[in-house]
């Protein structure tokens, strides 16, 4: 017996007429009659009396009709709650610190279900671990070193810039090997900014021990303002109000990719796919506005 059998039984009982029931159910009359006969044969019970051109429900049928209606009502309640729950499911997004500071707060202003988004802001490596363990549904990170167990969607590319106090004794443009002459203020290890910076220096066989390390871009900016050295920060967080000068590297640009990641074998919900499409469509415009 299936729910379909119960629906047919209830409909036939309502009309006490096979023809009208078949029209309401969009079924053929033989198919409706077969379903009733299958129920009667399975439970060895008579549900309807046949009287010439019409049928009447039996006393046993009336008793079972109450249970059939109750079962179908419970099923409808189940479907309603399940569908509502899937539409209102919280989506957990892990974002790296720089992305969380500047891009994400503006990115979802126009997203209709933004109240169902939960954010976890941490380092790129930590977000990758959280995506792999499914602690978050997907992440937006700033690192080229992506685990092969992840699906990766490239979003934008962000530049790493060097800044210092406007009174700091350093030219406006320097060569990359000149950096070893200055105290460097860098993000902590295993962050997108630090990895991009050190990977580029490594191409020129240059290694720098930072004077100051911090998990926060904001603290590096404050140290730079107070003349502690040269800070490497994401271009997305820079604006003129910081009152810092930008130091250019001659003939060199340091960039890092910003990517969306999710676990390869994880089936995305409709809401997650919709959210990814929204991010891909809107992140470039958000980043342009910030710069």
C-alpha positions in Angstrom: 0.0 0.0 0.0 1.2 3.5 -0.8 0.1 7.0 0.0 -1.4 7.1 -3.5 -3.7 4.2 -2.6 -4.9 6.2 0.4 -5.5 9.4 -1.6 -7.6 7.4 -4.1 -9.6 5.8 -1.3 -10.3 9.1 0.3 -11.3 10.7 -3.0 -13.6 7.9 -4.0 -15.2 8.0 -0.5 -15.8 11.7 -0.8 -17.6 11.4 -4.1 -18.9 7.8 -3.8 -18.5 7.8 -7.5 -15.5 6.4 -9.6 -16.1 8.7 -12.5 -16.0 11.9 -10.4 -13.0 10.7 -8.4 -11.0 9.8 -11.5 -11.6 13.3 -12.9 -10.4 15.0 -9.7 -7.4 12.7 -9.5 -6.6 13.0 -13.2 -6.6 9.3 -13.5 -8.5 6.8 -15.7 -11.5 5.0 -14.2 -9.9 1.6 -14.5 -6.8 2.8 -12.6 -9.0 4.1 -9.8 -11.0 0.9 -9.6 -7.8 -1.1 -9.6 -6.3 0.8 -6.6 -9.5 0.3 -4.6 -9.5 -3.4 -5.5 -5.8 -3.7 -4.5 -6.6 -2.2 -1.0 -9.6 -4.6 -0.5 -7.6 -7.6 -1.5 -4.5 -6.8 0.5 -6.6 -6.4 3.8 -9.4 -8.8 2.8 -12.0 -6.1 3.5 -14.9 -4.5 1.7 -14.5 -0.8 1.4 -17.5 0.0 -0.9 -20.8 -1.6 -1.8 -21.6 -1.5 -5.6 -25.2 -0.5 -6.2 -26.0 -0.3 -9.9 -24.4 2.9 -11.2 -23.0 4.1 -7.9 -21.1 3.0 -4.9 -21.5 3.5 -1.1 -18.8 3.3 1.5 -19.2 0.4 4.0 -19.0 0.7 7.8 -15.5 -0.8 7.7 -14.7 1.7 5.0 -15.9 4.6 7.2 -13.8 3.4 10.1 -10.7 3.2 7.9 -11.4 6.5 6.2 -10.8 8.3 9.5 -7.3 6.7 9.7 -6.6 7.4 6.0 -7.5 11.1 6.5 -5.3 11.3 9.6 -2.4 9.7 7.8 -2.7 12.0 4.8 -3.0 15.1 7.0 0.2 14.0 8.9 2.0 13.6 5.6 0.9 17.0 4.4 2.1 18.5 7.6 5.4 16.7 7.2 5.9 18.1 3.7 5.0 21.6 4.7 7.5 21.7 7.5 10.2 20.0 5.4 9.8 22.4 2.5 9.7 25.4 4.9 12.8 24.1 6.6 14.7 23.7 3.4 13.9 27.2 2.2 14.9 28.8 5.5 18.1 26.7 6.1 21.0 28.6 7.5 23.9 28.7 5.1 27.3 28.9 6.9 30.0 30.8 5.0 33.6 30.9 6.2 35.5 34.0 5.1 39.2 35.0 5.5 39.9 38.0 7.6 40.6 40.6 4.8 37.5 39.4 2.9 35.5 39.6 6.1 36.7 43.1 6.9 35.8 44.7 3.6 34.1 42.6 0.9 31.5 40.5 2.8 29.8 43.3 4.8 28.8 45.1 1.5 28.4 42.0 -0.7 25.1 40.7 0.6 23.1 44.0 1.0 20.8 43.0 -1.8 20.5 39.3 -1.1 16.9 38.5 -0.3 17.7 35.7 2.3 20.7 37.3 3.9 19.1 36.7 7.4 19.8 33.0 6.9 23.5 33.4 6.3 25.9 32.8 9.1 29.5 33.9 8.8 32.7 32.6 10.3 35.7 34.9 10.0 39.2 33.3 10.3 42.4 32.7 8.5 42.3 31.1 5.0 43.9 27.9 6.2 41.4 27.6 9.1 38.4 28.2 6.7 39.8 25.5 4.4 39.8 23.1 7.3 36.3 24.0 8.3 35.0 23.5 4.7 36.7 20.0 4.6 35.1 19.1 7.9 31.8 20.6 6.8 31.7 22.9 9.8 30.9 25.6 7.2 29.1 25.0 3.9 31.6 26.9 1.7 34.3 29.5 2.1 35.7 32.6 0.5 39.5 32.5 0.9 42.6 34.2 -0.4 45.1 31.6 -1.1 46.4 29.8 -4.2 47.2 26.6 -2.2 43.9 24.9 -2.4 43.3 21.4 -1.2 42.5 19.0 -4.1 39.5 17.7 -2.2 37.8 21.1 -2.8 36.0 22.6 -5.7 37.4 26.0 -6.4 35.7 29.0 -8.2 38.0 31.9 -8.9 36.3 35.2 -8.0 38.6 38.2 -8.1 42.3 39.0 -7.8 43.5 41.5 -5.1 46.8 43.3 -5.0 49.1 43.4 -1.9 50.4 46.9 -1.4 53.1 48.3 0.8 52.3 51.3 3.1 54.1 53.4 5.6 53.7 56.7 7.4 54.0 59.7 5.2 57.0 60.9 7.3 58.7 57.5 7.2 62.2 57.6 5.6 61.6 55.4 2.5 61.3 56.4 -1.2 58.0 56.2 -2.9 59.3 53.4 -5.2 61.9 50.8 -4.3 63.3 47.6 -5.7 62.1 44.3 -4.2 65.5 43.5 -2.8 65.6 46.8 -0.9 62.9 45.5 1.4 65.5 43.7 3.6 66.7 47.2 4.7 63.4 48.1 6.3 61.4 46.7 9.3 58.5 44.8 7.8 55.0 44.6 9.4 53.3 41.4 8.2 50.3 39.3 8.7 50.8 36.1 10.7 51.7 32.9 8.9 49.2 30.8 6.9 47.2 33.9 5.8 46.5 34.8 2.2 48.4 38.1 2.4 51.5 36.6 4.1 51.6 33.6 1.7 51.3 35.9 -1.4 54.0 38.2 -0.1 56.5 35.5 0.8 55.8 33.5 -2.4 56.7 36.5 -4.5 59.8 37.3 -2.5 60.8 33.6 -2.8 60.9 34.0 -6.6 63.8 36.4 -6.1 65.4 34.4 -3.3 64.6 37.0 -0.7 63.6 36.0 2.8 62.4 38.5 5.4 61.9 38.0 9.1 59.1 40.4 10.0 59.6 43.0 12.7 56.0 42.8 13.7 53.5 40.0 13.0 49.7 40.4 13.5 46.5 38.6 12.8 44.9 42.0 12.2 45.4 44.3 9.2 44.1 47.1 11.4 46.9 46.7 13.9 49.5 46.6 11.1 48.1 49.9 9.8 48.3 51.5 13.2 52.0 50.4 13.6 52.8 51.8 10.2 51.1 55.1 11.0 53.4 55.4 14.1 56.5 54.8 12.1 57.4 51.2 13.0 58.1 50.2 9.4 56.5 49.1 6.1 53.2 47.2 6.3 52.0 44.7 3.6 48.2 44.9 3.4 45.5 44.0 0.9 44.5 46.8 -1.5 40.9 46.1 -0.7 41.2 47.6 2.7 43.2 50.7 1.7 41.6 54.1 1.3 42.9 57.7 1.5 41.5 58.3 5.0 44.2 56.0 6.3 46.7 58.8 5.8 49.5 56.5 4.7 51.7 56.6 1.6 51.9 53.7 -0.8 55.3 52.4 -1.6 55.6 50.9 -5.1 57.8 48.0 -6.0 59.6 48.6 -9.2 58.3 46.4 -12.1 56.6 44.0 -9.6 53.0 43.4 -8.6 52.1 41.1 -5.7 48.6 39.7 -6.1 46.6 37.0 -4.4 43.5 35.2 -5.8 40.2 35.3 -3.9 38.3 32.1 -4.4 35.1 30.4 -3.4 35.5 26.9 -2.2 33.3 23.9 -1.2 33.9 20.2 -0.6 34.0 18.2 -3.8 31.7 15.4 -2.7 29.2 17.7 -1.0 25.8 18.1 -2.7 24.8 21.7 -2.7 21.2 22.7 -1.7 19.2 25.0 -4.0 19.8 27.9 -1.6 23.5 27.3 -1.6 23.7 27.2 -5.4 21.6 30.4 -5.6 23.9 32.0 -3.1 27.0 31.0 -5.1 25.5 32.4 -8.3 24.8 35.7 -6.4 28.4 35.9 -5.1 29.9 35.3 -8.5 27.7 37.9 -10.1 28.2 40.6 -7.4 31.6 40.3 -5.9 33.5 42.2 -8.7 31.1 45.1 -8.5 31.5 45.2 -4.7 35.2 45.2 -5.0 35.2 48.0 -7.6 33.1 50.2 -5.3 35.6 49.6 -2.4 38.5 50.7 -4.5 
